Amino acid sequence: MVVQKRLKRRNEKVAASYVENALKHRTIQAFRDLSTAHCAHCRQDALRKFMDLKRRLRKMENTTQVRSKSLPPPSTSTSKVTDTPKFTKSPQVTETPTVTRSIPQSPPQKTPAKAASESFKLSKKRSISETEPADAKVEKQTKKSRKEDPQSGKPGAHSPKDANRQSATEKKSTPVVTQQKDPKPESKPTKVRKEEPSSHKASRSSLVPTAKVSQSWPASIGKQKVKGLSNPSQWCYRRSVLQSLIAVPQLFNVLDESHRSCPKQGKCVTCAMRQLLISYHTSPGNVGAQLGALDGAIRATGKSSDPRWSAVGHTQEDSHDFLQYLLGTFEKAKGIHKDQFASLFRIKHKISWTCDGCKKVHTHSDPPGFSLSLPIPKLSGTVNLTNCLDTYHREPNVIIRCDKCKKNVKRTRIFQLDNAPDVLPIQLMRFGYGPRGSTKNKQHVDYPDELDLSPWAVDRSRPSKYRLQAIVAHSGSLKFGHYIAYVRSADGIKEISDSSVQSSSAKEWRRPTSGFDPYILVYIKQ
């Protein structure tokens, strides 16, 4: 009877672990939705969903810990264990304490890549929550319960990474025992301690790239010339984004230097983009073939890639979404240094707010993105880019719960620029909601040719001056329309509409005519 009760409780515990894993996957997906949110409204909804799933996960983990403590200790008699076939693995359970006791004597050393990935995941988890100590405590309790749980070796309870860590721990635990039995060599532990700092230094040098990407065009290209890109159907959103990226020398240099070899033949978007950049500037006759290869690579890998691009057909799509997809794909390509690419395109903000009751200052980091999505404020007079930046970096009347005084009050949340990238795309959010549904905001926004972001930066002494390099403009409504691009070249300012290229004036550069509204502004740091 006692064995049946114990078996029933353990089966319930295994079922609860499967439910817990499913909830963890939902929490990870909610975090991904939060990191890809384009506007403040979507970010608030995604944050609310993420925090709700996190609270449910914390509650479930606390419940499982209470149940594990209430279980009776396993019997040491061998007769009861041999009667039930499901407990034949009990000798392995009794051996696990010997392994866990040897872990504190020599902690397993992680490889640089694995240590960097774990630290990056931990920083992403901490960047969302307003109460970091509680979340960190829950994570420690979860890891502890997994080590102590005898059922954690079943499928679904551990990931392959956890299994690799356990195997590495078992391998490293055996030499620890042999060193303790030998009474002579006390100098071996000191040697190990001296070798550890050098391994850390090697890992840091391998993760942080030393070479900085050049901001000028290579000498092999010579004088930059602007060319049109053919549009087979309704891909003007692609052609305008490609023209704005082709005008950026940093992208050409980083792809040409870092992504020269790739095992994916014909199915790599980054390879196709690199070949298109080279053909565009060196062999104009081959641009059409390379452009078709890029469209083919997007069609072959878009639906299954990360980030995903499901609009592989000839449909009208948003140019800013396509820009986010391309930059995310380039960042994850083989040979691309993540830190180097992040310094070029990733923008990071520091968020802070002060509780009026207890005067506690809350700060955390916003997930880094590839662009600034600025709302257009409703003003009586002229709207300029400074008004949009002020509206974005100061969010009033936000209901936030203080983890110290436990109160929900409307407060003002302040965003400060923590990392200014070399290439800064700015999206003017022209979509809104009216009585008849979603509408396009055609309000004109004055934008400068040279932009200084130091008033919104954490460290105002850092250089943060930019120059306008390209513009993506849209004409029409949210459901249909046409995209064109304006780029700065060696021959002056050019207006590009698919395959048509013509010279433009400085007046049209600052304010496009013919019903086109600036949608994406691409700035380059000076």
N, C-alpha and C positions, 0 to 999 in steps of 0.2 A: 504493500500500500504506500509506503514512504517513497519507494522507487518510482511508482506511477505519478505521484504528486510532483516529485522532483523533475521527472521527464516532461510533465505537462508545463511546468513553469519555464523550463528551458526552451521548449518549443514556442511558448509565447514570447520569450526573449528574442529568439531568432526571427520571428515574424515582426517584432517591433524594430529589429535592426534593419530589415528590408524596407519598412515604412520610413525609417529615419534616413536611409540612403536616398530614397526617392525624394524626400523633402529637401535633402541637401542639393540634389541635382536641380530642383526647382529654384532653390536659392541662388545657385550659380547662374542659372539662366536669367533670373531677375537682375542680378548684378551686371550681366552683359547688356541687358536692355537699358539699364541705367547709364552705363558707360557710353552707349550709342545714342542717347537722347539728344535731340537737336534744339529743343526750346526749353524754357523754364517750366512751362506747364507739363510737358512730357517728363521732364526730370523730376518734378514733384510727384507725379503719379508713379513713376518707376521707383522712386525712393520710398514712397509709402508702401508699395507692394514688397519691396526688398526688406524693409524693417518688420513688416508683418510676418513674412516667412521666417525671418531671423528669430523673432520672438517665439513662434511656434516650434522652431528647431531647438531653441534653448529650453523650452518647457518640456519637450519630449526627451532631451538628453538628461535633464534633472530627474524625470520620471524613471528612466531606465537605470540611473544610478541608485535611486532609492530601492528599486526592485532587486538589483544585484546585491545590495547590502542585506536585504531581507531574506535571501536564499540561505538555506541551511548549508553548513560546510560539507563538502563531498566526503563520503565514507572511505576509510582506508582499507576496509576488508576486501580481499580479492574475490571472495565467493560471490558477493552481490554484483560485482562488476562483470564477472564472467557469465552470469546468468542472462544479462541483457546484452544483445549484440551491438546496440547503439553506443555503448560505453567502452568499446574495445580500444579506443584511442586514449584512455585515461593514463597509461604509462607516459605518453608524450606530454600530457598536461602536468604530471608531477616533475618532468624534467625541465620545464620552462623556468621555474624559480632559479635554477642554477645559472641559466643564461642571463636572466635579468640581474642577478647579483653581480655578475662580472662586467656589466655595462658601466657602472660608475667608475671602475678602476681604469678603463681606457675607453673614452667616448669615441664612437665611430667617426672617422674623418670623412666629410662630404667632399665630393668633387666640386670644382669651381662652378661648373655649369649647373649642377643640382642645387648648390647653395645659392646661386644667383636667382634661380627660378623660384626657390622657396621664399627668399626675401622679397622678391617682386610680388608674389601672390599675397604675402602677409601685408605688404604696404597697401595693396589694392583693397584688402578687406578692411584695414583700419581707416582708409580714406573716406569711407561712407558713413561709418557709425559716429554718432555724437558722444557715445559712452564707450571709449576704448578699453578702459580697465575691465569692465564687465565682460566684453566680448573676448578679450584675451584670456580671462579666467575660464570662460566656457570652453575655449579651444584647448586649454591645458587639461581641463577635466575630461574632455572628450578623448584626447590622446591617452590619458592615464587609464580610462575605462577600457580602451581598446587593448592596451597591453595586459590588463588584468583579466579580461574576459576570455574564458577558455573556449568559447564558441566563435571567437573572432577569426579563426582560421578557415571558416567555411566560405564558399564563394559568395561574393556580394558584400562581405563585411570589410574586406581590405581591397585597396587598389593594387595594381602591379607595382607601383612605386613603393608602397608599404612592404610588399613582399621582398623587393630588392633590398630595402633597408634592413629587414630582419635577417636575410641571408648574409648580408655584409656584417651585421652585428655578431652572428654566430661564428663567422670566419675569424673575426678579430678577437673573439672572446677566448679562443684556445691558446694563442700565444701569451695572453695575460696570465693564465694559470701556470704555464711553464716558467714565466719570469718570476712568479712569486715563490715557486718551489726552489729555485736556484738561490742560495743565500749569498753568493759572491757579487754578481754584477749589479751594483746599485747605480752605476754610471749610465746604464741603458735608458732609464726613464729621463735622465737629464738630457741625453742626446735627442730623444724624441721631442722634448720641450723646445730644444733649440731649433729643430727642423720645422716646427709648426709655423713660426712667423714667416719663414721664407716661402712656404707653400701659400700662405695668404697673400703675400706680395705678388707671387706669380699669378694667382687667380685674379687679382685686381688689374694687373697689367694686361691680362688676356681679355678682360671684359671691357675695359675702357679703351677705345681707339685713340691712338696718339695723333694720327694725321687728321688735319682739318680740311673739310671740303672747300675747294676753291670757289670764290664767288664770281669769277670771270670765265669767259669762254676759252677753251684751249686754242693754242696757236694753229692746230691742224684744221680748224673749221674756217678760220679767216673771218671775213665780213659776213655777219648773219643776214640771211635773206628769208623773207616770209613767203610761204606757199599755201595754196588752198588745199583742202581735204574734201574728197568727193563724198557725197551723202546719198546712199542708195535709196533711202525712203524717209524715215522719221528719226534719224539719228543726229539731228542738229545739236542735241544736248551733249552727245559724245564729242562731236567735232569742236565745239566751242571750248569744252574743258581740255581737250587735247592741245588746242592752240595755246591756251593759257599756261599749260605745263611745259610745252615745248619752248616757250619764251623764258623759262627759268633755267639759268646755267647750272645751278646747284644740283638739280635733278639729273641733268645730263652727266655731270661729273661723277656723282655717286653711283649711278647705274653703270657707267662705262668702266669705273675702276673696280667695283665690288662684285658685279654679276656678269662675269665673262664666261663662266662654265656652268652648265645646268644639265642634269640628267633627263629632264622632261623635254622631249623634242616635239614641238608643235602644240604643246599643252601648257605652256608657261606664259602668263600674261606679262611678267616682268621681262622675260627674254624678248617677247614681241615688241614691247615698248622700247627697249634698248635699241633694237634693230631699226625701229621707226625713227628714233631720234638721230641715229647715225645717218640713215638714208635721207632724212629731211635736210640735214646740214651739209652732207657731202655728195650724195648722188640723188638728185631730184627725180630722175627717171624711175627709180625703184620705190618711190613713196607709196604708189597705189598698191603694189604687191605686199609691202610690209603693213600697210593699213588693213588690208584684207586678212593678213595673218593675225593681227591683233584682234580683230573682230571674231575670227575663228577660235582663238584661244579663250576669249571671253565666253563664247557660245559653248565651248567644250567643258570648261571648268567653273563657270559662274555659279551654277546651281549648287555645286558641291564644295565650293571654296569657302574659306573663312578669312575675311568677311564674305558673305554670300551676296550674289547678284543674280536674281532670278529673271530679270527682264532681259532675256537674251534675244527676243524677237524684235520685229520692227514696230515698236510701240513708243509713244511719247512718255518720257520719264523726266524726273527732276535732275538737273545738272549737278546740284550740290551733293545729292546722294551718290551719283556716279563718281564724283571727285573723292568722296570718302572711301568708296570701294577701291579705287585705284591706289590711293595712298596706303590703305590698310594691306593691300596685296603686295605692294612693293616692300613694305616693312618686314613681312614674313618670308620674303624670298631668300633663297640660299645665297650665302656670302655677304648679305647686307648686315652691317653692324647695327644692332638695335639702338645702342646709345648714340651712335653717330647719326642715324636716321631720325631719332627723337629730337636731337639738337637742331635738326634742319626743319622739321615739320610739326613736332609735338608742342602744344601750348598747355601750360599747367597753371592752375589758379589755387590760391590759398583763401579759404573761406573762414570768416570769423563773425561772431556775434556776442553781445554782452547781455547777461541776464540783469534786468532792472531790479529784481528783488535781492539776490545774493551777490550781485556784482561780479559773478564769475565770467571770465572770458573764455568762450569755446572756440577752438580753432581746429580745422582739419583740411585736408587737401582734396580738391576736386579731381576726378579721373581725367588724365590728360587727353586732349582731343586734337584733331587736325585743323580746326578752324574756329573762328569766333562767330557765333550765330547771334547777331545783334537785333533786338526788337526795335521797331520804328515808333517812337513816342508820338502821341497825338498832341501837337502844339498848334497854337494859333498862327504863329509866324513861320519863318523858314526853319526847316529841320536840317541840321548838319550832323556829321559823323561823331562829333564830340557829344552831342545830345544822346545819340545811340549808345555810345560807350558809357556815359554816366548812368543811363537807364539799366544797362546790363550789369555793371559792377556794383549797383546798389539796389537791393531787392527789399522793399518795405512790406510791412503787414504780412509777415510769414509766421504761421503758428508753429512754434518749436517748443519741445519739452526740455526743460532744464533737468539734467540728471542729479543736480545737487538739491534744489528746492522742490523738485517734483511738481512743477506747475507748467501749464500750457498757456502761453501769452503771445500776442502778436509782437514781433520784433523785426528789426531791420538787419538783414544779412548782407555783409560786405564781401565782395570778391576783389582780390588783389592778384595781379599778374606775378607769378612766381618764376616762370620760365618763358622767356621771349624767344621764339624760334627764328631761324634765318629766313624762312618763307612763311608768310602769314596770310592765308586766305580768310577774308571776312565775308560772311553771308548776311545780306540784308533781308530779314524775314518779312517777305511781302505777302504772306498768306495770313488771313484772319477769318473771323466768324461773324456773320451778320444775321439779320432776321431770315434771310433766304438761304442760309447755309454758309459754306466757305466762300470767301471772296479774295480777290487780289488787291493788295494795297499799292496803289500807283503814286503814292506820295514821293515827291522828289527829295532826295537827300544830297546835300552838298558834301563832297568828300575832297580832302586835300591831296595834292600831288606828293607832298611829304608829310609823314605822320610821325608823331612822337608819343609813345605809350608810357613814358616815365610817370605822368600823374596818376596812373592806375597800377603801378608796379610796387612790389614789396620793397625792393631796393631801388630807389630812384637814382642812385649814382651809376647804375649799369647802363651801358649804351642801348637804347631802344628806339632808334630813329629808323624809319622805313621810307621807301620810295615806291610809288605805284608802278607796277610792271605790266599788269594785264587786267582786263575787265570782261566779265561775262554778262551780257545784257539780254533781257527777255521782252518779247512783245506778244500781247494776247492776254488770255485769262488763265486760270489754274488748270483748265481741262484741255486747252489747245493753245498753240502759239508757235513762236520761232525763236531760236537762240542765235546770237552772233557774238563775236569776240573782238576786243580791241587789245592790241599788243604794242609794246614799245620795242622798237628795233633800231638797228644802226642807220636805217634809211628814214627814220621818223616813226610816227604813229600810223598804224595800219588798222583798217576795219576789214574783218574777215567774216564772210557769210558762206559757210560750206567751202566750195571751190573758188568763190569770188574773193579777190583781194583788191582793195583800193586804198589810196592814201586818205588820211583823216586829219582834221585840224585840231588845234589845242582846245578849241571851244567844244567840239564834239567829244573830245577826250574827257573833259570835265562834266559834260552834260550831253549824253547821246540824244540824237533827234530821231524823227520818224517813228515815234511811239515806242521806242525801246527804253526800258527801265533797267538801270544797273542792279544786278542780282548778286554777283560775286566779285569782290575786289581782291586782287592778289598783290600783296606788298612784299618787298624784299628788303632785308635789313642792310643798312649802309655801314 
